[in-house]
Amino acid sequence: MDLRNIAIIAHVDHGKTTMVDRILHQVKLFRDNQEMGDLILDSNDLERERGITILSKNVSVTYKGTKINIIDTPGHSDFGGEVERVLNMADGVLLLVDAFEGPMPQTRFVLQKALELGKKVIVVINKVDKPNCRPDETNEMVFELMFSLDATEDQLEYPTVYGSSKEGWMGPDWKNPGEDMAYLLDTIVDYFDAPVENPGTLQLQISSLDYSSYTGRIAVGKVHRGSIKMGDQVSIVQRNGLNHKSTVKELYTFEGLGKEKTKEAVSSGEIVAVLGLEDFDIGDTIADFENPEAMPPISIDEPSMSMLFTINNSPFFGKEGKFVTSRHLRDRLLKETEKNLALRVEDTDSPDRLTVYGRGILHLSILIETMRREGYELQLGQPKVVIKEIDGFKHEPVELLYINVDEEFSGKVIEIVTGRKGDILNIEKKDDRVNLEFKITARGLIGLRQPILTATEGNAVLSHRFSGYEPWKGELVRKRNGALIAMESGTSISYSIDKLQDRGKFFIDPMEPIYEGQVIGEHTKQDDLVVNVIKTKKLTNMRASGSDEKVSIAPAVKFSLEESLEYVGEDEYVEVTPKSIRLRKILLKEFERKREKK
């Protein structure tokens, strides 16, 4: 059977997952009366809420007798580990670009990886139905980008397809809207070559993992050479060069949205899922039983940020979550490292504290959010960047930061970023918006989003990608006011909050349960202040209780998980439970904190 393996790459929110939906409908994968909902591939709740793809997915469609395996990839550079592996399975790449925004930083990041691996590209200019879009200009910008990334002549002769995934059409010309997605599918079949039959002994690199509670871990990858079938005896060659024997109990190929069991031998070029193997990891090679030959291991982006994970020991522990012990926490994090390659877990001197390394705040916060929904309670320390020593000098991770903002706010943005030792690289004006490009240390990025959104009244778009390690730039002055700390445990009273409003802004509402040592607001000055917000009004017989002035309280500031991680101080923890996110001091008692300072 004729076969094509393609990966879809693009910046966050340029419409990858929507396009796959339209292709699935085009090939009549569903009955006409079948209700499927939108964004079929974004299977977990988090992906749907945030509108970003986190895990790569495989689907396959059959079009005019050709089977097309489509792999949807994450667009965010924090999931770089995921992108790299996926591209190893594909023979060609669909590069999706928004007709208005043009190529964005993450587009560049993913495209670079694809070109380095020598993949052919089809450029799809999406969202041409948007007003003031610039499809032709966007196409030129893509060409320039590919040229600057050292694409080969063959790669530069790419076909361009225009269309709108939302309206469900693709065609050669954006001025003449088409009927359906057939033009794109024809282009895929015509332009990409079918995988070459590669005879010889078996080689299959494990590119991703699946998990089933019935059968355990499942290895997914593309058969590089030879063939594989059910019942085969195979060798698994690990990254460290060791190998051991195993048996293929079951073999599946991808059909539509699911997997189909096959008893026949599957030859090179096809993507398969293998069940029944023992002791394997991503990047290992499934090879011939007698003469195993390993494939070159997959390189993964190194973690650039670490964070302390510990059990919840606040006065409110165990009230909302099911999993609260250190054993639960440890097992869950180690299970995550099996699938999530860019994640590392290390022990500390205490059994209930673990250091977790990841690619950035987004990468770690997605993991925390997933755990919280599963019913875990935990506490998190302040995020720290990973420092390396190169040639006897301290080096730190540096990121390229891109900010798209209205022209009137560009001065403020430049001022904030350069104040955190960011260097400006480029300023590009588009209509009334400005694209700013900076080079900034990963330390400077922590906690940057909030001041920029405040200064630009919420209309800045931030994205960043890892650039490399550079010499240490010295200490950063982190401007954050002191905390308002609860003096006693109990329920907050509106009367007390009202009387303290001039001291700072609050993170809690009236009638909210609080505990001693919880951070309940931000002080107007630099130092911490301990306040009592559970004090009620004293009544005397001279005054009636109801004849006083009305209390008007400013709404509480509510942080999301990422904002809390960016805001938290050195001597604080973020307490995360299934229903709440709180900030607290590590030492809850005031006298303990004073003793520590001495």
HELIX and SHEET records of a PDB file:
HELIX    1   1 LYS A   16  GLN A   26  1                                  11    
HELIX    2   2 ASP A   45  ARG A   50  1                                   6    
HELIX    3   3 SER A   77  PHE A   79  5                                   3    
HELIX    4   4 GLY A   80  MET A   89  1                                  10    
HELIX    5   5 PRO A  105  GLU A  116  1                                  12    
HELIX    6   6 PRO A  135  SER A  148  1                                  14    
HELIX    7   7 GLU A  153  LEU A  156  1                                   4    
HELIX    8   8 ALA A  182  TYR A  191  1                                  10    
HELIX    9   9 SER A  326  LYS A  339  1                                  14    
HELIX   10  10 ILE A  361  GLU A  374  1                                  14    
HELIX   11  11 GLU A  407  PHE A  409  5                                   3    
HELIX   12  12 SER A  410  THR A  418  1                                   9    
HELIX   13  13 ALA A  442  LEU A  445  1                                   4    
HELIX   14  14 ARG A  449  ALA A  455  1                                   7    
HELIX   15  15 SER A  494  LYS A  499  1                                   6    
HELIX   16  16 GLN A  501  ARG A  503  5                                   3    
HELIX   17  17 LEU A  561  TYR A  567  1                                   7    
HELIX   18  18 GLU A  590  LYS A  597  1                                   8    
SHEET    1   A 7 LYS A  57  TYR A  63  0                                        
SHEET    2   A 7 THR A  66  ASP A  72 -1                                        
SHEET    3   A 7 ASP A   2  ALA A  10  1                                        
SHEET    4   A 7 GLY A  92  ASP A  98  1                                        
SHEET    5   A 7 LYS A 120  ASN A 126  1                                        
SHEET    6   A 7 THR A 160  SER A 164  1                                        
SHEET    7   A 7 TRP A 169  GLY A 171 -1                                        
SHEET    1   B 8 ASN A 243  THR A 247  0                                        
SHEET    2   B 8 GLN A 233  VAL A 237 -1                                        
SHEET    3   B 8 THR A 285  ASP A 288 -1                                        
SHEET    4   B 8 GLN A 203  SER A 212 -1                                        
SHEET    5   B 8 GLY A 216  ARG A 225 -1                                        
SHEET    6   B 8 ILE A 271  LEU A 275 -1                                        
SHEET    7   B 8 GLU A 250  GLU A 255 -1                                        
SHEET    8   B 8 GLY A 258  LYS A 261 -1                                        
SHEET    1   C 2 SER A 227  ILE A 228  0                                        
SHEET    2   C 2 VAL A 266  SER A 267 -1                                        
SHEET    1   D 9 ARG A 344  ASP A 347  0                                        
SHEET    2   D 9 ARG A 353  GLY A 358 -1                                        
SHEET    3   D 9 MET A 305  ILE A 311 -1                                        
SHEET    4   D 9 LEU A 378  LEU A 380 -1                                        
SHEET    5   D 9 GLU A 572  VAL A 576 -1                                        
SHEET    6   D 9 ILE A 581  LYS A 585 -1                                        
SHEET    7   D 9 GLN A 518  HIS A 523 -1                                        
SHEET    8   D 9 ALA A 483  ALA A 486 -1                                        
SHEET    9   D 9 LEU A 529  VAL A 531  1                                        
SHEET    1   E 4 ARG A 344  ASP A 347  0                                        
SHEET    2   E 4 ARG A 353  GLY A 358 -1                                        
SHEET    3   E 4 MET A 305  ILE A 311 -1                                        
SHEET    4   E 4 LYS A 384  VAL A 385 -1                                        
SHEET    1   F 8 ARG A 344  ASP A 347  0                                        
SHEET    2   F 8 ARG A 353  GLY A 358 -1                                        
SHEET    3   F 8 MET A 305  ILE A 311 -1                                        
SHEET    4   F 8 LEU A 378  LEU A 380 -1                                        
SHEET    5   F 8 GLU A 572  VAL A 576 -1                                        
SHEET    6   F 8 ILE A 581  LYS A 585 -1                                        
SHEET    7   F 8 GLN A 518  HIS A 523 -1                                        
SHEET    8   F 8 GLY A 504  PHE A 506 -1                                        
SHEET    1   G 4 LYS A 388  ILE A 390  0                                        
SHEET    2   G 4 PHE A 393  ASP A 406 -1                                        
SHEET    3   G 4 ARG A 433  THR A 441 -1                                        
SHEET    4   G 4 ASP A 423  LYS A 430 -1                                        
SHEET    1   H 3 LYS A 388  ILE A 390  0                                        
SHEET    2   H 3 PHE A 393  ASP A 406 -1                                        
SHEET    3   H 3 VAL A 461  PRO A 471 -1                                        
SHEET    1   I 2 GLY A 490  THR A 491  0                                        
SHEET    2   I 2 PRO A 513  ILE A 514 -1                                        
END                                                                             
